[in-house]
């Protein structure tokens, strides 16, 4: 039997880290087994679902490199849910419920008492004139519901704690548990890989499978992602959506690598490409333990993936990112941008670091992490004019020549080498730490270098 899996996000918000990991695990499994990966937009919550969220989710999936073989939108399938709910009604496996919100509110905490099951046909007919009924599934109160989970083993729930739940609302829209099962049957889903927070939904879904006479698929409920404090991942732990990390300049390869490592192992490998992840992915390698979100791990992976990029591809990514940040003028001279990236590549962890660490290459209005004290400025103002004269005479402007000239200058004047070079670095870049000073001067060029030193003399 060919593997068929689905990723079924609700477009009520942006793509969350945990939800993206679920998508990735389903996708990796499908690609490893040469199966089918289905994207299903679960938008039956008409009030909260928005097309802008759907578009954002799709865009983030594409950015991660996750493609799909089939696409469905639940709002296009409302007639199917209604038809199947009415079939269960005719078969006596479900019944109409005429209770108002106020009546149900009074039963909150006690459980539904099946009051509508006891109504006569005459009573139902009278009520139909006043309101549209919902449809509830009849759940046997005796016995228990058991199902096997790939990671958690056999799980058991007592039927007497599962009330007759609504499968079709009075407005004709299906409830989550009902639409999920109808879709999974219709789409011939073989494996359901989802978060363990859905374990509590599974008994209800099992009852729907039984009512429809269909054997359920294989369930794999993966552990949640927790923050460093072992609490459920939330805004207080930092950004939680894929789009936020994308905006911060993390590479998609790094994010995929990071998500894949949270809850699975790959022969003890850490730095993995998409192709390697597909080849090494296995349900047997999924962990039963909660995954811990570690931003330092993401930073490490992002830096490694940036280092492994060709300078040409890194330049293209940088151009796209800088344009998104409204810094198009930084990208006009691609040769210059490539040279800048050549000396930044081993230092940056994200594309945003190009802005944070390399702004002085592109603008005179660069950020300054440190200022030179006034007394030192006075001392430098008497030294720097001579350096300007020397640099103006340099014809072959490269890092080797510049280092030789500047070090001779320091020696001849008996200057503290560390102090002078650090001061020069700050004048040129506004930063205490940069790539090699001499490589920086080479890339900046003579004109920018000399003008900044002159400015530093004032």
N, C-alpha and C positions, 0 to 999 in steps of 0.2 A: 504493500500500500504506500503510495507516494505521500511524503510529508506535506501537510498543509497547515500553516500557522498564520496567525493574524496579530496585527497591532491595532488596537481600537481606542484611540484617544477621544476624549470629549472636548470639543472646541469651546470650553468655558474659561480658558486661560492660556498662557504660553506654555511651551514644552518644558516640563520640569526635568531636572537631572535624573530622578528616579524613573520617570516615565520613558525618558530617552534610553536609559539602560535596558528597560523591558523591550523596547523596540529593537535595540541592537541585538540582544540575546535571541529574540525570535528570528531576526534577519540572518544572523550568523548560523543558526541551526538550519534554516531553510537553504541557505547557500551551501553549507557543508553537505547536506543530504540531497542536494539538487532537487529541492522541493519548491513549493509555492509560498510566497510571502504576500499576504493580503493587508492592505491598508483600509481600515474601516472607520469612518468618521461617525462617532456615536453622538448625534446631535438631536436626540428626541426631547431634550430639555429645551424647549423652544424659547423660553424666556432668557436663559443664560447663555445659550449657544450663539456664537457670532462668527460670521464668515471671516472677519479679520483675524480671529484666533486660528481658524482652520488654515488660512493662507500662511500664517506665521509658522504653524506646526509643520506644514508641508515644506516650507522654505528651510526650516531648521533640519528636517530629515534629509533633504537634498544636500545641505551643507555638510552633514555628517557622512554623506556617501551612501545613505540607505535608500535603495530604490524598491519598487514594488511591482508585482506581477498582475495584481487585480486591485481595483479600487471600488469602494462602495460608500454610500452615504445613507445612514438610517432614515433620514427624513424623506428619502425617495422610496422607502419600502413600507410606509405606514399601512397600506392596504393589505400587505402580507401578514403583518402582526394582527390586524383586526380579523382577518379571515381565519387565522389559526386559533385565536382566542374564542371566536364564535363556534368553531368546530369543537373545542374542548367543552364549551357551554352545552352544545347539543348532545355530547357524549356523556354528560353528567359529571365531568371531571372538574368543572368550574361552575360558578353561579353568580348571578347578578347581585350587586351590592348598591343599595340606594342611600346609604348613610351619608349625612352631611358632614362637613368639616367639624362643625360644633359637636355633633354626636360622637365622632371619632376622637375628638379631643378629650371628651369625658372618659373614654376608654383607655386613654394613654397610660401606659404602665401596667395595665391589667391584661392586655391582650384582647384581640377581637373575639367577641362571644358568639359569632355565627348567627346573629339575630336575623340577617337577611336570608339565610338558608331555610329558615322556618316559615317564610312568607308564602301564602297561597298564591295561585296564579291570579286570582281576582285582586288581591292586595298589590301584587306587582303591577297589574294593569293600571290601577289607580295611581300608583307612584310614578309610572312612566309618563303620565300626563304632566307631572310637576317637575320632574328632573330626569337627567340622563344617568343611567346606572354605570358603575364601574364593573369590572369582572374580576372575581377572586378565584384563585386556584383552591380546590378542596385538598387539604393536606391531612392524611390519616394521623390520628393522635396516638395510636398504638405503635409500639416498636421503636426502631431507631434507623437513622440514615448513616450508612457507612460508605466511604469512598477511599480509594488509595491515591496518595500523592507521591510523586516520584522522589521528592526530597524528604517529606515528613512521614512517609509510611502510611499505615491505615489510620484514618480519623473517623471518629464516631460522634454523632449528635442525636440527642433524644428528640423524637418527633413531637412530644408534648410541649416543647418550647418553641416550635415553629408554628406560627399562626397561619390561618388561611390568608395568604397575601395577595394583593392586587396585581394582576398581570396586564390589565388594560384600564387606563384611567377613563373617567367619564367623558373627557374631551376627545377620546379616541386614540390618544398616544400611549405607547406601551411603557411599562416600567423597565428599569434597567435590567433586572434579572431575566425578564421574559424576552426582551428584544435580543439580548446576548445569546440566549440558548437557541432561539429561532434562527438567528444568523449563523451561529456556529454549526447548526445542523445543515442549513441550506447551503453553506459554503464548504461543507465537508471537512471541517477542521479536525485534524488528527491529534494535535498537541496544543494545550493552552499553557503558555508560559506567561505568568503575571505575578504581581506582587503578593506577598503573603497576607496583606490586608484584605484580600478577596477570599480568604479561606472561609470567613463567616458567611459569604454569599453562596458558597458552593452547595450547601445542603438544599437551599431553596431551588437552585438550578438543577440539582439531581432530581428533585420532585417533578420539575417541568419535563426533563428528559423522560422520566418514567411515564408521565401522563401522555407524552407523545409517542411512547413505545420505541425510543431510540437509546442505544447504549452511549453513555458519555465518552468524550475523548480522554486522553491522558492528561492529568493535571500536574503542572510543575509550578508550585508557588515559591518564588524566590524571596529571600529575606530582604528586609527594608534597608535603606541607606541611612545611617545615623551620623550625627555630628560627632566631634571629638569628645563631647560630654556624654555620649551614648544616648542622647535624646534624638527623637525623630528630626530629620533634616528640615530646617525652616529658615526663614529670612534672617533670624538672629545669628545663624551660622555663616551668613554671607549671601552672595547671589545664589539663586536656586534654579533659574531658567537657563536653557542652552543659549538663548539669544543674548543674555547678559555676558556670558563668557566669550561669546563670539565678538561682542562689542568691545571687550577688553583686549582683544587681539590674540586669543589663544588659537592655535592651529586646529583645524578639524581633525587631523590625524592624531594629534595629542589628546583631544577630547575623547575620541573613539577608543584609543588605547587606554585612557584613564577609566572610562566607563566599563570597558571589558574586564579590567583587572579587579573591579569592585564586585566580588562575589564569584569569581571563577579563577582557575589556574591554567597555565599554558606551558607545561614542562619547565617551570621555574624561570621562564623568560619574562622580561619586563618591557623592553622596547620592541613593540610589535607593529607591523604594518597591517592594513586591512586584509591583505591576502594571507598573511601568516595567521591572523586571528581566525579566518575562515577554516584554514587547514587544521588548526589545533583545537578548535572549539568542540566541546563534547558535553552532553548533559551530565555525564559521570563526573566531570570536573567542576560542576557547580557546587558552591559551598552552602551548608545549612546555617552558617553563622551570619549575623548582620554585617554589612559592609560599612566601613568607617570612611567618611569623606575627609580626605587629607589634601588641603590646598597645596601643601609643599610638594606632595607627590605629583600633582598636576603641573606645577611649575617646573619640576625636574623633567617630566616627560615632554613638556612643551619645548624646553630648552634643547633637549636631545633631538627632537624632531626638526627643530629649526637648524641645528648644526648639520643634520643629515640632508638638508635641502640643497639642491644646486643653487648657485648664486643667481642664476637666471630665473628659476621658479620662485625663489624668495623675493626677488625684485618685483615680479608680477603680483605676488600676494601683497607686498608692501604698497604698490601703486593702488591696488583696489582698496586696501584698508585706509590709506591716506586720503583718497578721494571721498570715502565715506565719512571721514572726519573733517571734511571741508578744507583739506590742505593740498588741493590740486597743484598749486604752484611748486610744491616740493617735488612733484613728479614730472615736471616739464623736461628736465635734463636726465634722461634715464641712465646715461653713462655715468654721470656724477652720482646719482642715487645708488647705482650698483657699486661704485667705489666706496661710498659711505657704508653700505651694508657689508662690504668685504671686511671692514675692520670692526663692525659691530656684531657680526653674525655669531661669534662664539660667546658673546656677553649677554645678548638679549634673551629673555624668557618668553616674551610675547611680542606681537607686532606693535603694541602700544609702547613698548620700551624704545622703539625707534624715536618716538616723540619725546619720551621722558629723558632718554639718554643722549639723543643725537640732534636735538633741536638747533643747537649752535652751528650745525653744518648748513642749515637752510635759512636762518633768519638772524638779524642783528638784535631782535627783541627776544633773545633766548632767556630761559629761566636761570636763575643764579642760586645755587645751593649754598654758596659761601662767599663772603666778601673779604678782601684783603684789608687788614687794619691800617688806619691812617698813617701811623709811623712808618710802616713798611712801604706804603705807597710813596711817601716822601723819598725814601731811600731808592726805590725802584725808578722814580722819575729822573734821577740823576744818572741811572745806568742804561735805561732802555733806549734813549736816542742813539747810542753807539750801536746797540744791537740792530736797530732799524737800518742803520747805514750798512751794516754787514749783510743783513738779509736782502736788502735791495740789490746788492751786487751778486747774489747767488743766481747763476744762469741755469744750472741743471737742478731744478727744484724737486729733489727726492729725499726720502727719509734718511738715507745714509749720509748724503751731503749735509743736510740740515743738522743731523746729530753731531757730525765732526766739527762744523763751524761753531755751533752753540757750546759744545764742550770745551773747545779751545778758548772761546770767549770767557767762559766761567773760570778756567784755569789761569788765564792771563791776568784776570782781575781778582784772583784769590777769593772768589765768591763761594758761599756755602751751596754746593751743587743741589742738594735736596731742597733747600729753601727757594732757590732761584727757579728751578724747574717746576716746582709746585706752584709758585707765584705766576709763572708764565702760563701754566695749565689753566689756572683760575681766570686769568685775563682773557685767554683765548676762548674758553668754554663755559665759564661760570660754574664749573664742576670741580670737585675735589678728586674724583675718580673718572678717568676716561680710558679709551684704548691708548696704545703707545703715543706719547706726545708727538714724537717726530713723524709717525705715520699720520696722525691727525693733521699736523701742519702741511704735510704733503697733499692730503686730500683737500683740505681747505683752499690751498693755493696761495701764491705770494700776495696777491692783492688783499684778500680778506685777512690774512695773517698780519701783514704790516699795518693795515688800518686799525685792527683791534689792539695791537701793541701801542700804536699812537694814541688811541683812545684811552688806553690804560695808563698812559703817562700823565694824563690830566687829573 
